[in-house]
Amino acid sequence: MVAGSELRAFRKGLLAWFRQFQRDLPWRRDKDAYRVWLSEIMLQQTRVAAVIPYYERFLERFPTVIALAEAPTEEVLRFWSGLGYYSRARNLQRAAQQIVAKHAGQFPVGENDALALPGIGAYTSAAILSIAFDQDRAVLDGNVARVLARLFAIRGDLREPARWQGLQRSADELLERKAPGDWNQAMMELGAIICTPRAPQCLLCPVAKHCVVRKQGIQEEIPEKRKKRAPVIVTLAAAVFVNPQGHTLLLPPPRAGSEKTGADLVPTLVSKMWHFPTIAVTGDPQAELERYLKRECALDKKRNLRLIALARVKHSVTYRQISVFAFRIAMAKLPLPDGAKAVALDDLASVPISNLTRKIGRAAMSSAS
């Protein structure tokens, strides 16, 4: 462990580097807790470059905790649409409502109160409380864990509980308590742009002289790669009805409890949002889809549907690799089963939809051009 004068030099070098070279990110321009919190939730499992435009649009529409708490959930999801992992948006709004109800609209400064909010875990709590309120809490995320693993040559699966707890203790010991917010951001920034998973830029690292793996020349070996879960192949079939006015049929977000355990993945894969009629298939996609549509969309069972195959849609969600057989179906009048709505095919963004649904819509649009 770095200690004494070496620790002081380490802290000084890293903070000086961060203050000179940090990226100009919109959530770093002030320490407003709502903005810090929003950025931290959006950045979970999402690249900075992808987050920035969503962050700016979301903040313009929901500028305060109260605005977010009072907004229709569908509107919140619509502004999140395309960012993925939609449970983040739902938890964000539930937390905002809790903040308004229990904390007078102010993000709580107590750790236990922060952790009680939906979607807030140990990392997010430490990040918000340190950056927004200068509390001396050290963050530990994937970037920080990688930096620590290389600094101290820590082998093995970093996410193994006992090892992760050890990394947290190391993060706590390194924390510069005079500037905890800047320190945490500096550690994360170092992992994000210098101490990267592959080809770390050791020659540009402000703390390279303190790094054990740098001295040993084993930067590419640590951290050790985690064993990936075997991919699960999922095949779907989807129908894109289109009328002469260019409108299509979307089904409403699946109701809570509509997902059958292990049998019907569609509610999860469409992120429980508006979606095209979609089913999981194991045999002939066209035949299975046609049977489903006649059963669920109140279509004439004796009438043959003319399904035009679209370009295959590929999508992935965590360990699932999804292949969608999508079909365009021209109809003079759209079927409208209970709860469904007609939406212009070229304006799907007017309702909250998942990335999977967006890809299917693009395939249908391309077939018409």
C-alpha positions in Angstrom: 0.0 0.0 0.0 1.2 3.5 -0.9 1.9 5.4 2.4 3.6 8.5 3.8 5.4 10.8 1.4 4.7 8.4 -1.5 1.0 8.7 -0.8 1.2 12.5 -0.7 3.1 12.5 -4.0 0.6 10.1 -5.5 -2.4 12.3 -4.5 -0.7 15.5 -5.6 0.3 14.1 -9.0 -3.1 12.6 -9.8 -5.1 15.7 -8.8 -2.8 18.0 -10.7 -3.2 15.9 -13.8 -7.0 15.8 -13.4 -7.4 19.5 -12.9 -5.3 20.2 -16.0 -6.6 17.5 -18.4 -10.1 16.5 -17.3 -12.7 16.2 -20.0 -15.1 19.1 -20.3 -18.3 17.2 -19.5 -21.7 19.0 -18.9 -22.3 17.5 -15.5 -18.9 18.8 -14.2 -19.8 22.4 -14.7 -21.5 22.6 -11.2 -22.0 20.4 -8.2 -25.8 20.4 -8.2 -26.8 17.1 -6.6 -29.7 16.5 -9.1 -27.3 16.9 -12.1 -24.6 14.7 -10.5 -27.1 12.1 -9.7 -28.7 12.1 -13.2 -25.3 11.8 -14.8 -24.2 8.9 -12.6 -27.4 6.9 -13.4 -27.1 7.6 -17.1 -23.4 6.6 -17.1 -24.1 3.2 -15.7 -23.1 0.7 -18.4 -23.2 3.5 -21.0 -20.4 5.4 -22.8 -19.8 9.1 -22.0 -20.2 10.1 -25.7 -23.6 8.3 -25.9 -24.8 9.9 -22.6 -24.1 13.6 -23.3 -26.9 14.4 -25.8 -29.4 12.4 -23.7 -28.3 14.1 -20.5 -28.7 17.6 -22.1 -32.2 16.8 -23.6 -33.4 15.1 -20.4 -32.2 18.0 -18.2 -33.9 20.5 -20.5 -37.2 18.7 -20.2 -36.9 17.8 -16.5 -34.7 20.6 -15.0 -35.5 19.8 -11.3 -36.2 16.8 -9.1 -39.8 18.1 -8.8 -40.3 18.3 -12.5 -39.1 14.7 -12.9 -41.2 13.5 -10.0 -44.4 15.0 -11.4 -43.9 14.1 -15.0 -45.9 11.2 -16.7 -43.8 8.1 -16.6 -44.3 7.6 -20.3 -42.8 11.0 -20.9 -39.8 10.1 -18.8 -39.3 6.9 -20.7 -39.7 8.7 -24.0 -36.8 11.0 -23.2 -34.8 8.0 -22.1 -35.7 6.0 -25.2 -32.5 4.8 -27.0 -30.3 4.9 -23.9 -31.2 1.4 -22.8 -31.5 -0.3 -19.5 -34.9 1.4 -18.9 -35.2 0.2 -15.3 -32.7 3.1 -14.6 -35.3 5.6 -15.8 -38.1 4.1 -13.8 -36.0 4.0 -10.7 -34.8 7.5 -11.3 -38.4 8.8 -11.3 -39.4 6.7 -8.3 -36.4 8.1 -6.4 -37.3 11.6 -7.4 -40.8 11.1 -6.0 -39.4 9.7 -2.8 -37.0 12.7 -2.5 -40.0 15.1 -2.9 -42.2 13.2 -0.5 -39.6 12.5 2.3 -36.8 15.1 1.8 -38.5 18.3 0.7 -37.2 17.9 -2.9 -33.5 17.9 -1.8 -31.2 15.0 -2.4 -30.5 13.5 1.1 -27.0 14.0 2.5 -27.2 11.0 4.8 -25.7 7.7 3.4 -28.5 5.5 4.7 -31.2 7.9 3.2 -29.3 7.9 -0.1 -29.0 4.1 -0.2 -32.8 3.8 0.5 -33.6 5.5 -2.8 -34.5 3.3 -5.8 -31.6 2.7 -8.1 -28.9 4.0 -5.7 -26.2 1.5 -4.6 -22.9 1.9 -2.8 -21.0 3.3 -5.8 -23.7 5.8 -6.8 -24.2 7.0 -3.3 -20.5 7.6 -2.7 -20.2 9.4 -6.1 -23.1 11.8 -5.4 -22.2 12.5 -1.8 -18.6 13.1 -2.5 -19.0 15.2 -5.7 -22.1 17.2 -4.7 -21.5 17.5 -0.9 -17.7 16.9 -0.4 -18.2 13.9 1.8 -15.2 11.7 2.2 -16.5 8.6 0.6 -14.3 6.7 -1.9 -16.0 5.3 -5.1 -15.3 1.9 -6.5 -16.5 1.1 -10.0 -15.0 -0.9 -12.9 -12.6 1.9 -13.9 -11.3 2.5 -10.3 -11.0 -1.2 -9.7 -8.8 -1.6 -12.7 -6.6 1.2 -11.6 -6.2 -0.3 -8.2 -5.6 -3.8 -9.5 -2.7 -2.5 -11.6 -1.3 -0.2 -8.9 -1.0 -3.1 -6.5 -0.8 -6.1 -8.9 -4.0 -7.7 -7.7 -4.8 -10.9 -9.6 -8.0 -12.9 -9.8 -11.6 -12.0 -10.4 -12.0 -8.4 -9.1 -15.7 -8.9 -8.7 -15.3 -11.8 -6.3 -16.9 -10.4 -3.1 -13.9 -10.7 -0.8 -11.5 -9.2 -3.4 -14.0 -6.4 -4.1 -14.1 -5.5 -0.4 -10.3 -5.4 -0.4 -10.4 -3.0 -3.4 -12.9 -0.8 -1.5 -10.5 -0.7 1.5 -7.7 0.4 -0.9 -9.8 3.1 -2.4 -10.7 4.3 1.1 -7.0 4.5 2.1 -6.0 6.4 -1.1 -8.9 8.9 -0.9 -7.8 12.5 -0.6 -10.2 13.7 2.0 -9.4 17.4 1.4 -10.9 17.1 -2.1 -13.0 13.9 -2.2 -15.1 14.9 -5.2 -12.2 15.8 -7.4 -10.3 12.7 -6.2 -13.1 10.3 -7.1 -13.5 11.9 -10.5 -9.7 11.8 -11.0 -9.6 8.0 -10.3 -12.5 7.3 -12.6 -11.0 9.6 -15.3 -7.6 7.8 -15.0 -9.3 4.5 -15.6 -11.5 5.8 -18.4 -8.9 7.5 -20.6 -5.4 6.3 -19.5 -5.5 3.0 -17.6 -7.9 1.5 -20.1 -8.7 -2.3 -20.3 -6.5 -2.8 -23.4 -3.3 -0.9 -24.3 -3.1 1.3 -21.2 -1.2 4.6 -22.0 1.4 4.2 -19.3 3.7 6.8 -20.8 1.0 9.4 -20.2 0.0 8.2 -16.7 0.6 10.8 -14.0 1.1 8.1 -11.3 3.0 5.5 -13.4 6.0 5.5 -11.1 3.8 4.2 -8.2 2.4 1.3 -10.3 3.5 -2.2 -9.5 2.4 -3.8 -12.8 4.1 -1.0 -14.7 7.4 -1.9 -13.0 6.8 -5.6 -13.7 5.7 -5.0 -17.3 2.5 -7.0 -17.0 0.0 -4.2 -17.7 -1.9 -6.4 -20.2 -2.2 -9.3 -17.8 -4.0 -7.4 -15.0 -6.8 -7.3 -14.3 -7.4 -10.9 -15.4 -10.3 -11.4 -17.8 -13.5 -12.6 -16.3 -15.2 -15.7 -17.7 -18.1 -14.6 -19.9 -21.4 -16.3 -19.6 -22.2 -18.4 -22.6 -24.5 -16.5 -25.1 -28.1 -17.5 -25.3 -29.6 -17.4 -28.8 -33.1 -16.0 -29.1 -35.2 -15.9 -32.2 -38.2 -13.5 -32.6 -40.8 -12.8 -35.2 -42.3 -9.3 -35.4 -45.1 -7.8 -37.5 -45.1 -4.2 -38.8 -48.6 -3.4 -40.0 -48.7 -0.3 -42.3 -51.8 1.4 -43.6 -51.9 3.7 -46.7 -51.4 6.8 -44.4 -48.0 5.3 -43.2 -49.3 4.5 -39.7 -48.3 1.3 -37.9 -49.6 -0.6 -34.9 -47.9 -0.6 -31.6 -48.9 -2.7 -28.6 -48.8 -1.2 -25.1 -46.1 -1.9 -22.5 -46.7 -5.4 -21.1 -48.4 -5.3 -17.8 -46.5 -6.3 -14.7 -46.7 -10.1 -14.3 -47.4 -10.7 -17.9 -43.9 -12.3 -18.4 -43.9 -16.1 -18.1 -40.9 -17.3 -16.2 -38.5 -18.8 -18.8 -41.2 -19.0 -21.4 -41.9 -15.5 -22.8 -38.9 -13.1 -23.0 -40.6 -10.5 -25.1 -41.7 -8.1 -22.3 -38.0 -8.0 -21.1 -36.6 -7.7 -24.6 -38.9 -4.8 -25.5 -38.0 -3.2 -22.1 -41.7 -3.2 -21.2 -42.4 -0.4 -23.6 -44.5 0.2 -26.7 -43.6 -2.5 -29.3 -44.6 -4.1 -32.5 -46.5 -7.4 -32.2 -43.6 -9.7 -31.4 -43.2 -13.3 -30.3 -40.4 -15.8 -29.6 -40.4 -18.6 -32.1 -38.8 -22.0 -32.4 -40.1 -23.1 -35.8 -41.2 -21.3 -39.0 -41.2 -17.6 -38.0 -43.7 -16.6 -40.6 -46.2 -19.4 -39.8 -45.9 -18.9 -36.1 -46.3 -15.1 -36.3 -49.4 -15.4 -38.6 -51.1 -17.7 -36.2 -50.3 -15.4 -33.3 -51.6 -12.3 -35.2 -54.9 -14.0 -36.1 -55.4 -15.1 -32.5 -54.4 -11.9 -30.7 -55.2 -9.1 -33.2 -58.7 -10.0 -34.1 -57.9 -10.7 -37.7 -60.0 -12.9 -40.0 -58.7 -16.4 -39.5 -59.7 -17.4 -43.0 -57.9 -14.6 -44.7 -54.3 -15.1 -45.8 -52.0 -12.3 -44.7 -49.4 -11.1 -47.1 -46.2 -10.9 -45.0 -43.2 -9.3 -46.7 -40.0 -10.3 -45.1 -37.7 -7.4 -44.0 -34.0 -7.4 -43.5 -33.0 -9.5 -40.6 -32.6 -7.5 -37.4 -29.8 -8.3 -35.0 -29.7 -7.2 -31.4 -28.1 -8.1 -28.2 -29.1 -7.6 -24.5 -26.4 -8.7 -22.0 -25.8 -12.3 -22.8 -28.7 -12.8 -25.2 -28.1 -12.7 -28.9 -31.3 -11.8 -30.6 -32.3 -12.4 -34.2 -35.6 -10.9 -35.4 -37.5 -12.1 -38.5 -39.6 -9.0 -39.1 -42.4 -8.8 -41.7 -44.2 -5.8 -43.2 -47.9 -6.2 -43.6 -49.9 -3.7 -45.7 -53.5 -3.3 -44.6 -56.2 -0.8 -45.6 -57.2 -0.6 -41.9 -55.0 -1.3 -39.0 -56.2 -3.8 -36.4 -56.4 -2.2 -33.0 -56.6 -4.8 -30.2 -57.2 -3.5 -26.7 -54.8 -0.8 -25.6 -53.0 -0.7 -29.0 -52.3 2.6 -30.8 -51.6 3.7 -34.3 -48.4 5.7 -34.7 -46.7 7.1 -37.8 -44.0 4.7 -38.8 -41.6 7.6 -39.4 -42.4 9.1 -35.9 -41.9 6.2 -33.6 -39.9 8.5 -31.3 -43.2 10.1 -30.3 -43.7 7.2 -27.8 -41.3 5.4 -25.6 -39.8 2.4 -27.4 -36.8 0.2 -26.9 -33.7 0.0 -29.2 -35.0 -3.4 -30.4 -38.3 -1.9 -31.5 -36.5 1.1 -33.1 -34.3 -1.3 -35.2 -37.4 -3.2 -36.4 -39.0 0.2 -37.4 -35.8 1.2 -39.3 -35.9 -2.1 -41.2 -39.5 -1.4 -42.2 -38.7 2.1 -43.3 -35.8 0.9 -45.4 -37.9 -1.6 -47.2 -40.3 1.2 -48.2 -37.6 3.6 -49.6 
